[in-house]
Amino acid sequence: MASPGFEDGPDDPLTGHPRHLRPLTGELIAAVLGNRGYTVAADAEGDLVGRWDDNLVWFLRLGEAGELLQIRTMVAPTFPIERVPALHEFCNTWNHDRLWPKAFVHVDDDGRARVCGEVIADLERGVTPHQLDQLLDCGISTGCQLAAAVGRLPGGVTS
């Protein structure tokens, strides 16, 4: 990501000194993603979400002050409940061999299982746009790698 310019308007979340820590905000996340050319939208709860291939990626701010960044990937294929033990085995192997994203199994209300991944960072002290760009890139790219691996598992259905 190119360093933000000093001459941009004061309402642009990417302006200012490139080493200046800023609080994590939804506007900053959206601006950094937009700077990469990614399209995201706010869901019903106001959380940012985007689509990479058929997979959904959420950009969540958690914690008392919204200082925790969680990049959560929900992979597209779903599996019958009978596949949960195999999905747990897949996630355990994934988590043993890789740092990001942390993979886990989620069972939807309709009884279909899916794999999700998440990258979490504590940004209590703030973040520069460049650091946030790196975190977002990590969450998206590793989430897509997880989705590709899950897509090769037997029994998955993409709706």
C-alpha positions as CSV (number, residue, x, y, z in Angstrom):
1,M,0.0,0.0,0.0
2,A,1.3,3.4,-0.9
3,S,1.8,5.8,2.0
4,P,-1.1,8.1,2.5
5,G,-0.5,11.7,1.3
6,F,-0.3,14.7,3.6
7,E,-2.2,16.9,1.2
8,D,-5.5,14.9,1.1
9,G,-8.6,16.3,2.9
10,P,-9.0,16.0,6.6
11,D,-12.0,13.7,6.3
12,D,-10.0,11.0,4.5
13,P,-9.1,8.3,7.0
14,L,-5.8,7.6,5.2
15,T,-4.4,11.1,5.5
16,G,-1.7,12.2,7.9
17,H,1.7,11.0,8.8
18,P,2.2,7.4,7.7
19,R,3.7,6.4,11.1
20,H,0.9,8.0,13.2
21,L,-1.2,5.4,15.1
22,R,-4.9,5.8,14.6
23,P,-7.8,4.1,16.5
24,L,-9.3,1.1,14.6
25,T,-12.6,2.3,13.0
26,G,-14.9,0.9,10.5
27,E,-14.1,3.9,8.3
28,L,-10.4,3.2,8.4
29,I,-11.0,-0.5,7.6
30,A,-13.3,0.5,4.6
31,A,-10.8,3.1,3.4
32,V,-7.8,0.6,3.4
33,L,-9.9,-2.1,1.7
34,G,-11.1,0.5,-0.8
35,N,-7.6,1.6,-1.5
36,R,-6.9,-2.0,-2.6
37,G,-9.9,-1.9,-4.9
38,Y,-12.0,-4.2,-2.7
39,T,-15.7,-3.8,-2.4
40,V,-17.3,-4.3,1.0
41,A,-20.7,-3.4,2.5
42,A,-22.2,-3.0,5.9
43,D,-24.5,-5.9,7.0
44,A,-27.6,-5.4,9.2
45,E,-25.4,-5.1,12.3
46,G,-23.1,-2.5,10.7
47,D,-20.2,-5.0,10.3
48,L,-18.2,-4.8,7.0
49,V,-18.5,-7.9,4.8
50,G,-17.1,-8.7,1.4
51,R,-17.1,-11.6,-1.0
52,W,-14.0,-13.4,-2.3
53,D,-15.1,-16.0,-4.9
54,D,-18.1,-17.6,-3.2
55,N,-16.7,-17.1,0.3
56,L,-17.8,-14.3,2.7
57,V,-15.2,-12.4,4.7
58,W,-16.3,-10.2,7.7
59,F,-14.2,-7.4,9.1
60,L,-15.3,-7.2,12.7
61,R,-14.4,-4.8,15.5
62,L,-14.6,-6.5,18.9
63,G,-13.7,-5.5,22.5
64,E,-15.0,-2.8,24.8
65,A,-13.6,0.0,22.5
66,G,-13.7,-1.9,19.2
67,E,-10.0,-2.4,19.5
68,L,-9.9,-6.0,18.4
69,L,-9.9,-6.7,14.7
70,Q,-11.3,-10.0,13.6
71,I,-11.1,-11.0,10.0
72,R,-13.5,-14.0,9.7
73,T,-13.9,-16.1,6.6
74,M,-16.9,-18.3,6.1
75,V,-16.1,-20.8,3.4
76,A,-18.8,-21.5,0.8
77,P,-19.1,-25.3,0.9
78,T,-21.3,-26.8,3.5
79,F,-21.3,-30.4,4.6
80,P,-23.7,-32.8,6.1
81,I,-23.6,-33.1,9.9
82,E,-22.1,-36.6,9.5
83,R,-18.9,-35.0,8.1
84,V,-18.2,-33.0,11.3
85,P,-15.6,-35.4,12.7
86,A,-13.7,-35.3,9.4
87,L,-14.0,-31.5,9.4
88,H,-12.6,-31.3,12.9
89,E,-9.7,-33.5,11.8
90,F,-9.1,-31.2,8.8
91,C,-9.1,-28.1,11.1
92,N,-6.8,-29.7,13.6
93,T,-4.3,-30.5,10.9
94,W,-4.7,-27.0,9.4
95,N,-4.1,-25.3,12.8
96,H,-1.1,-27.5,13.5
97,D,0.6,-26.7,10.2
98,R,-0.3,-23.0,9.8
99,L,-0.5,-19.9,11.9
100,W,-3.3,-18.2,10.0
101,P,-6.2,-18.3,9.8
102,K,-7.3,-20.3,12.8
103,A,-9.8,-22.8,11.4
104,F,-12.9,-24.2,13.2
105,V,-16.1,-26.0,12.4
106,H,-19.5,-24.2,12.7
107,V,-22.8,-25.9,12.5
108,D,-25.6,-23.7,11.0
109,D,-29.1,-23.6,12.4
110,D,-30.2,-25.8,9.5
111,G,-27.8,-28.6,10.5
112,R,-25.2,-28.0,7.8
113,A,-21.6,-27.8,8.8
114,R,-19.0,-25.4,7.4
115,V,-15.4,-24.4,8.1
116,C,-14.6,-20.9,9.1
117,G,-11.3,-19.2,9.6
118,E,-10.3,-16.1,11.6
119,V,-7.3,-13.8,12.1
120,I,-7.4,-11.7,15.2
121,A,-5.2,-8.7,16.2
122,D,-5.4,-6.6,19.3
123,L,-5.0,-2.9,18.2
124,E,-5.6,-1.2,21.5
125,R,-2.7,1.1,21.0
126,G,-3.8,2.0,17.5
127,V,-2.7,1.0,14.0
128,T,-1.2,2.7,10.9
129,P,-3.0,2.3,7.6
130,H,0.1,0.3,6.3
131,Q,-0.1,-2.1,9.3
132,L,-3.9,-2.4,8.8
133,D,-3.4,-3.1,5.1
134,Q,-0.9,-5.9,6.0
135,L,-3.4,-7.4,8.6
136,L,-6.3,-7.3,6.2
137,D,-4.2,-8.8,3.4
138,C,-3.2,-11.6,5.7
139,G,-6.7,-12.3,6.8
140,I,-8.1,-12.3,3.2
141,S,-5.3,-14.2,1.5
142,T,-5.1,-16.9,4.2
143,G,-8.9,-17.1,4.4
144,C,-8.9,-17.7,0.6
145,Q,-6.2,-20.4,1.0
146,L,-8.4,-22.1,3.7
147,A,-11.4,-21.9,1.4
148,A,-9.5,-23.5,-1.5
149,A,-8.4,-26.4,0.7
150,V,-11.9,-26.9,2.1
151,G,-13.2,-26.9,-1.4
152,R,-11.2,-30.0,-2.2
153,L,-12.7,-32.0,0.7
154,P,-15.2,-34.7,-0.2
155,G,-18.9,-34.1,0.5
156,G,-19.0,-30.3,0.3
157,V,-21.9,-28.6,-1.5
158,T,-21.7,-25.0,-2.6
159,S,-25.2,-23.4,-2.9
